């Protein structure tokens, strides 16, 4: 998936996967996945996707500040 946010393109196909968090199981309407990624130029983003009843009922890309990455990882127990 590609998405441009504030004139910066984020692309899941070219980014490095740093960590992945899964809540629920495949097919769970409330389940979701969050994938922390890093672009070639060092910008971080989270690719999200989930079931219809999850916080992410459609795939999306959300940027995350570099100083929030460790907090995101710790909050998910990764």
C-alpha positions as CSV (number, residue, x, y, z in Angstrom):
1,X,0.0,0.0,0.0
2,X,1.1,3.5,-0.7
3,X,-0.1,6.7,0.9
4,X,1.1,10.3,0.7
5,X,1.0,12.3,4.0
6,X,2.2,15.9,4.1
7,X,4.0,15.4,0.7
8,X,5.9,12.3,2.0
9,X,5.1,9.0,0.3
10,X,4.9,5.9,2.6
11,X,5.1,2.6,0.8
12,X,4.7,-0.8,2.5
13,X,6.4,-2.6,-0.4
14,X,9.7,-0.7,-0.1
15,X,9.8,0.0,3.7
16,X,11.7,-2.1,6.3
17,X,9.4,-4.0,8.7
18,X,10.5,-3.2,12.3
19,X,7.8,-4.9,14.3
20,X,4.4,-6.4,13.9
21,X,1.5,-6.6,16.5
22,X,-1.5,-8.8,16.0
23,X,-4.7,-8.7,18.1
24,X,-7.1,-11.6,17.6
25,X,-7.0,-14.4,15.1
26,X,-7.6,-14.5,11.3
27,X,-11.2,-14.0,10.6
28,X,-12.0,-12.3,13.9
29,X,-14.2,-9.3,13.2
30,X,-12.6,-7.4,16.1
31,X,-9.1,-8.5,15.3
32,X,-6.4,-6.3,13.7
33,X,-2.7,-6.0,12.8
34,X,-0.3,-3.1,13.2
35,X,3.0,-3.2,11.3
36,X,5.7,-0.7,12.3
37,X,7.8,0.2,9.2
38,X,10.7,2.5,8.4
39,X,11.3,4.2,5.1
40,X,14.7,4.3,3.3
41,X,15.1,7.9,4.5
42,X,14.4,7.0,8.2
43,X,10.7,8.0,8.6
44,X,8.5,5.7,10.6
45,X,4.9,4.7,9.9
46,X,2.4,2.1,11.0
47,X,0.4,0.0,8.5
48,X,-2.9,-1.0,10.0
49,X,-5.6,-3.4,8.9
50,X,-8.4,-5.2,10.7
51,X,-11.9,-6.7,10.8
52,X,-15.1,-4.8,10.4
53,X,-15.5,-4.4,14.2
54,X,-11.8,-3.5,14.9
55,X,-10.2,0.0,15.4
56,X,-9.0,-0.4,11.8
57,X,-11.9,-1.7,9.6
58,X,-9.9,-0.6,6.5
59,X,-6.3,-0.7,5.7
60,X,-4.4,2.5,6.3
61,X,-1.0,4.1,6.9
62,X,-0.5,6.3,9.9
63,X,2.8,8.1,10.5
64,X,4.5,8.0,13.8
65,X,7.2,10.3,15.2
66,X,10.6,8.8,15.7
67,X,10.5,9.7,19.4
68,X,7.2,7.7,19.8
69,X,8.5,4.4,18.3
70,X,9.9,2.9,21.5
71,X,6.8,3.9,23.4
72,X,4.6,2.1,20.7
73,X,6.8,-1.0,20.9
74,X,6.7,-1.1,24.7
75,X,2.9,-0.6,24.8
76,X,2.5,-3.7,22.8
77,X,5.0,-5.8,24.7
78,X,7.3,-6.3,21.7
